[in-house]
């Protein structure tokens, strides 16, 4: 699968995660207005389940959206960047991927074109 296609799919799934966070943000405005309407000195009414019941369902949805969007954003940004491999140096240096001999300091393996980190 091409890198651009994978990045597009990961971007769409990250957007879905952001969309899952919207109901929580909308219900928080409602929750804040309900808190402002109550007496601020009486903590019992502020913690009453009837006041916060509409926020419970959207909180879980917000957390799922947060995990989904952050995970797929990481995948979208990190896809397509080749990781460098450290060559094996027992005796003569060899590529860790294909075990071909490489000269010291080469940026890429001559056999498999893998990026090397010295």
C-alpha positions as CSV (number, residue, x, y, z in Angstrom):
1,X,0.0,0.0,0.0
2,X,1.5,3.4,-0.9
3,X,2.5,5.7,1.9
4,X,0.1,8.5,0.8
5,X,-2.8,6.1,1.0
6,X,-1.8,5.0,4.5
7,X,-1.4,8.6,5.6
8,X,-4.9,9.4,4.2
9,X,-6.5,6.5,6.0
10,X,-4.8,7.4,9.3
11,X,-5.8,11.0,8.9
12,X,-9.4,10.0,8.4
13,X,-9.4,7.8,11.5
14,X,-7.8,10.7,13.5
15,X,-10.5,13.0,12.3
16,X,-13.1,10.4,13.5
17,X,-11.4,10.5,16.9
18,X,-11.7,14.3,17.0
19,X,-15.4,14.0,16.0
20,X,-16.0,11.7,18.9
21,X,-14.7,14.4,21.3
22,X,-17.3,17.0,20.2
23,X,-20.3,15.7,22.3
24,X,-18.3,16.0,25.5
25,X,-17.3,19.6,24.7
26,X,-21.0,20.5,23.9
27,X,-22.2,18.8,27.1
28,X,-19.5,20.6,29.2
29,X,-21.2,23.9,28.3
30,X,-24.4,22.5,29.6
31,X,-22.7,21.2,32.7
32,X,-21.1,24.5,33.4
33,X,-24.4,26.3,33.1
34,X,-26.0,23.8,35.5
35,X,-23.2,24.4,38.0
36,X,-23.6,28.1,37.8
37,X,-27.3,27.8,38.5
38,X,-26.7,25.9,41.8
39,X,-25.6,27.3,45.1
40,X,-21.8,27.4,45.2
41,X,-21.5,26.9,49.0
42,X,-23.5,23.6,48.9
43,X,-21.0,21.1,47.5
44,X,-23.6,18.2,47.8
45,X,-25.8,19.7,45.1
46,X,-22.8,20.2,42.8
47,X,-21.8,16.6,43.1
48,X,-25.4,15.3,42.7
49,X,-25.7,12.6,40.0
50,X,-28.6,14.3,38.4
51,X,-26.4,17.3,37.6
52,X,-23.6,15.3,36.0
53,X,-25.5,12.4,34.5
54,X,-25.5,13.7,31.0
55,X,-21.7,14.1,31.2
56,X,-21.0,10.5,32.1
57,X,-21.8,8.9,28.8
58,X,-19.9,11.5,26.8
59,X,-16.8,11.3,29.0
60,X,-16.1,7.8,27.9
61,X,-16.7,8.7,24.3
62,X,-14.3,11.7,24.7
63,X,-11.6,9.4,26.1
64,X,-12.0,6.9,23.3
65,X,-11.8,9.8,20.8
66,X,-8.7,11.1,22.5
67,X,-6.9,7.8,22.3
68,X,-8.1,7.2,18.8
69,X,-7.0,10.6,17.5
70,X,-3.7,10.7,19.2
71,X,-2.8,7.2,18.1
72,X,-3.7,7.7,14.5
73,X,-2.1,11.1,14.4
74,X,1.2,9.5,15.5
75,X,0.8,6.9,12.8
76,X,0.1,9.5,10.2
77,X,3.1,11.5,11.0
78,X,5.5,8.6,11.5
79,X,4.5,6.6,8.4
80,X,7.0,6.6,5.6
81,X,10.1,7.6,7.4
82,X,12.6,4.7,7.2
83,X,14.2,3.6,10.4
84,X,17.9,3.2,10.4
85,X,19.4,-0.1,11.5
86,X,22.6,-0.6,13.4
87,X,25.0,-2.9,11.7
88,X,26.3,-5.9,13.5
89,X,30.0,-5.4,14.3
90,X,31.2,-8.9,15.4
91,X,34.3,-9.1,13.2
92,X,33.4,-7.4,9.9
93,X,30.5,-5.0,9.9
94,X,27.3,-6.6,8.5
95,X,23.9,-5.3,7.7
96,X,21.4,-6.3,10.4
97,X,18.6,-6.8,7.9
98,X,20.2,-8.9,5.1
99,X,23.6,-9.8,6.7
100,X,25.6,-8.4,3.7
101,X,29.1,-7.0,4.4
102,X,29.2,-3.2,4.6
103,X,32.2,-0.9,4.8
104,X,32.4,1.3,7.9
105,X,30.6,4.6,7.6
106,X,28.4,3.8,4.6
107,X,25.0,5.5,5.0
108,X,23.1,2.6,3.2
109,X,23.6,-1.1,2.7
110,X,24.8,-1.8,-0.8
111,X,22.7,-5.0,-1.1
112,X,19.3,-4.1,0.3
113,X,19.5,-0.3,0.4
114,X,18.6,-0.2,4.1
115,X,19.6,3.0,5.9
116,X,22.3,2.4,8.5
117,X,23.1,4.2,11.7
118,X,26.7,4.0,12.9
